[in-house]
Amino acid sequence: MQMAQRTITVMRGLLKRYGSSKIKMALWDQEFSGTHWDFIDDTAGDCVYAHLEKHLNKGSILDLGCGPGNTANELAASAYTSYVGVDISEAALAKARKRTEENGRSAKNSFACSDFLSYRPSQQFDVILFRESMYHVPLGKVKPILDHFSKHLKDEGAFVVRMSISDGKGGNKQRLQAMVDIIETGFNVLEKSQYGESGPEVIVFRPKRPQR
Ligand SMILES: C[S@@+](CC[C@H](N)C(=O)[O-])C[C@H]1O[C@@H](n2cnc3c(N)ncnc32)[C@H](O)[C@@H]1O
């Protein structure tokens, strides 16, 4: 049973990363239509918020893989002027939109259903966030997708990535460590904070821009 369950989990993980947008959408919608992700519905006080507030400068944020709207609704309303959340799951976005309405944030928050690998924003942002969503980017696409979204960061803007890379045994998961290496090699890292011994890491970075 455990072996069969593990195989299914691994297969789903691979499809969520390498499947077509349609397949990814179906898998995520199935999970968000049930109770699978209910446990992340309240993340008030999460470690990422202080980093966001610092780099937002009361400006704009693009949240890639926004899920059920935690950042859109838990980030202090005074910390930003506009928020765009992108997610591949309409079911997750339905929750995000409902919470936004209930919180009276409809004028500031907007949402788009898209695969972030092909999403083309129509503006530049102060912060572009991957919160617990970078896992679903194929390793070979990490640099290209960050280069693409770099064009949508303001000059003083920053990427914020929150992910748990620890393997829980004192080391780091290889694929996730490789993502961190890509970020550290290709970008200017401004902050790298580890929360707890095997807790999440928050990395803040911006593109290496040519000296003026
Ligand atoms: C673990 S949840 C994190 C949700 C939210 N960022 C948070 O921290 O509360 C990962 C989210 O990424 C979204 N996602 C995964 N792959 C995606 C893709 N290729 N394009 C857009 N969203 C994606 C999922 O639908 C899901 O909502």
The ligand as an SDF file (V2000), in Angstrom:
LIG
                    3D

 27 29  0  0  0  0  0  0  0  0999 V2000
    1.6570   24.5320   -2.3890 C   0  0  0  0  0  0  0  0  0  0  0  0
    0.5870   25.5880   -3.1970 S   0  0  0  0  0  0  0  0  0  0  0  0
    1.1300   27.1680   -2.5620 C   0  0  0  0  0  0  0  0  0  0  0  0
    0.0520   28.1950   -2.5890 C   0  0  0  0  0  0  0  0  0  0  0  0
    0.4390   29.5850   -2.0740 C   0  0  0  0  0  0  0  0  0  0  0  0
    1.5400   30.1580   -2.8090 N   0  0  0  0  0  0  0  0  0  0  0  0
    0.7850   29.5570   -0.6010 C   0  0  0  0  0  0  0  0  0  0  0  0
    1.9770   29.5210   -0.2640 O   0  0  0  0  0  0  0  0  0  0  0  0
   -0.1300   29.5690    0.2060 O   0  0  0  0  0  0  0  0  0  0  0  0
    1.2950   25.6150   -4.8610 C   0  0  0  0  0  0  0  0  0  0  0  0
    0.4250   26.4210   -5.8190 C   0  0  0  0  0  0  0  0  0  0  0  0
    1.1010   26.5560   -7.0710 O   0  0  0  0  0  0  0  0  0  0  0  0
    0.1380   26.4020   -8.1040 C   0  0  0  0  0  0  0  0  0  0  0  0
    0.8540   25.9570   -9.3040 N   0  0  0  0  0  0  0  0  0  0  0  0
    1.5850   24.8320   -9.4600 C   0  0  0  0  0  0  0  0  0  0  0  0
    2.0930   24.7770  -10.7070 N   0  0  0  0  0  0  0  0  0  0  0  0
    1.6710   25.8890  -11.3570 C   0  0  0  0  0  0  0  0  0  0  0  0
    1.8680   26.3970  -12.6630 C   0  0  0  0  0  0  0  0  0  0  0  0
    2.6140   25.7350  -13.5570 N   0  0  0  0  0  0  0  0  0  0  0  0
    1.3170   27.5880  -12.9750 N   0  0  0  0  0  0  0  0  0  0  0  0
    0.5630   28.2820  -12.0710 C   0  0  0  0  0  0  0  0  0  0  0  0
    0.3330   27.8330  -10.8130 N   0  0  0  0  0  0  0  0  0  0  0  0
    0.8850   26.6620  -10.4590 C   0  0  0  0  0  0  0  0  0  0  0  0
   -0.8360   25.3640   -7.5690 C   0  0  0  0  0  0  0  0  0  0  0  0
   -2.0910   25.3800   -8.2020 O   0  0  0  0  0  0  0  0  0  0  0  0
   -0.9110   25.7490   -6.1020 C   0  0  0  0  0  0  0  0  0  0  0  0
   -1.9490   26.6720   -5.8760 O   0  0  0  0  0  0  0  0  0  0  0  0
  1  2  1  0
  2  3  1  0
  2 10  1  0
  3  4  1  0
  4  5  1  0
  5  6  1  0
  5  7  1  0
  7  8  2  0
  7  9  1  0
 10 11  1  0
 11 12  1  0
 11 26  1  0
 12 13  1  0
 13 14  1  0
 13 24  1  0
 14 15  1  0
 14 23  1  0
 15 16  2  0
 16 17  1  0
 17 18  1  0
 17 23  2  0
 18 19  1  0
 18 20  2  0
 20 21  1  0
 21 22  2  0
 22 23  1  0
 24 25  1  0
 24 26  1  0
 26 27  1  0
M  CHG  2   2   1   9  -1
M  END
$$$$
